[in-house]
Amino acid sequence: MPPLLTVHALSSLIGVAALGNAILAAWAFGVGLFRVRALSRTYWVVILLLAAVVAIQVASGLLLAIGGARPKTALHFLYGVLVTVTAAVQVGLRPGGFLRPAVTRAAGQFREPRWLALICLTQMALILRAYTTGALGR
């Protein structure tokens, strides 16, 4: 197995990204139960760390595709794009992020914990689905 493929298919990276998003979803849901309107700085640091893990996966996948490697099913590319877009949304919603002004225009309507819980659950599901299409071809 080529070294780049080893990095892209590394179960621990995939597991960290999926489990990390599950934990962040539970964290945001828990914070939302207490009617807290903003997530802590630590939460956003963890989001950035998980986005870095996803970036490693995406970069290695792109290099593999450019080099001519193909997954078992082309659907893997779709999930790769969706995981990338969702990670960009996660990073963009942080305080000072590029999406933050757009969602906070209606000041009373953006419930940060609720939205991040849903986005993190979606990201977890997309990561796991990308894994199954890449590794198992299903």
N, C-alpha and C positions, 0 to 999 in steps of 0.2 A: 504494500500500500504506500503510495507516495506520501511524503511528509505533509504536504498541504491538505491532502485528503484526510490524513490522520487528525489534523487540527479541526477540519470542518466536521468530521464525524465523531469528535470526542464527546463521549456520553456525559462526562462531568461538566463540560461547558453548557451542553444542552440542558442538563439537569439543574445547574445553578440558575440559568435563565428562567426555566419554567417554574422551579420551586420558589425562586426569588419573587417572581410576579405573583404567585399564589399567596405568599406571605404578605407582600405589599397590598394585595387586594383585601386580605383579612384585616390588616392594619388600618387601611382607609375605612373599611366598613365599621370597625370598632370605634374609630375616632368619630365617624358620622353618627353613631348611636348616642354619643354624648353631646351632639349638636355643636361640635367644634367646627368652625367654618374654614380653618386653614390647617394644612398639614405641617409637621415640624420640618426643620432644616435637615435633620437626619434622614427623614423619609426621602427628601429630594436628592440627598447624596447617594442613597441606595439606588434610586431611579437612575442616576447618572452612571453608577458602577455597572448596573445591569445593562444599560444602553451600550456601555463599552464592551461588555461580553457579546452582546448581539452584533455590534460592529465588527468584532473579530470574526464571528461566524459569517456575516454577510461578505466581508472582504475576502475571506478564504473561499467562499462559494463563488464569488465573482471571478476570482483568479482561476479557479478550477474551470469555470464555464468558458472563460477566454482561452484557456489552454486546451479546450476541446473535450473535457470530461462532461458527461451527461448523467443526470440522476436516472433512477429506474422509471420514473414517470415525469413528464413535463409539468405536471401539476405542482411539483416541488418548486419550480420557478415562481409560480403564482403565490405560494405561501411565503417564499422568500421576500417577495415584494411587499406583501401584506405585513409581515413581521417588521420589515424596515420602516414602512410608513407608520405603523403603530408605535415603534420606538421613537420616531421623530415627533409624534404627537405627545408621547410621554415627556420627552425632553422639552418640547415647545410649551407645555403647560406649566412648567416650573415658574416660580416668581422671577420675572425678568426675561422669560422665554419669549420666543417670537409669536406664539399663539395666545399668550396671556392677555394682551390688550383686546383681542377680538372676543374672548369669552367673558371678560369682566366689564364690558360696556354696560350691560344691564346688571348693575352692582348687586342687587338682591337676589338674582336668579342663579348665579353660578355656585353650585355646591361642590366645592373642590373634592371632599372625601368621597362623595357618591360617584362623581364622574371618574375619579382615579381608580376606585374599586372596580368599576365596570371595564375601564380600559385595561387594567392589569389582568383581570380575568380573561378578557379577550386576547391579550398578548400571550398569556399562558397557553390558551387553547390553540392559538396559531403556531406557537413554537412546537407544541407536541404534534400538531398535524403536519407541520413541515418535516419533523423528524420521521413520522410514519411514511410520508410520501417519498422521502429521500432514502431511508434505510430499508423499508419494506416494500416500497413500490405500490402502496395502497392509498 
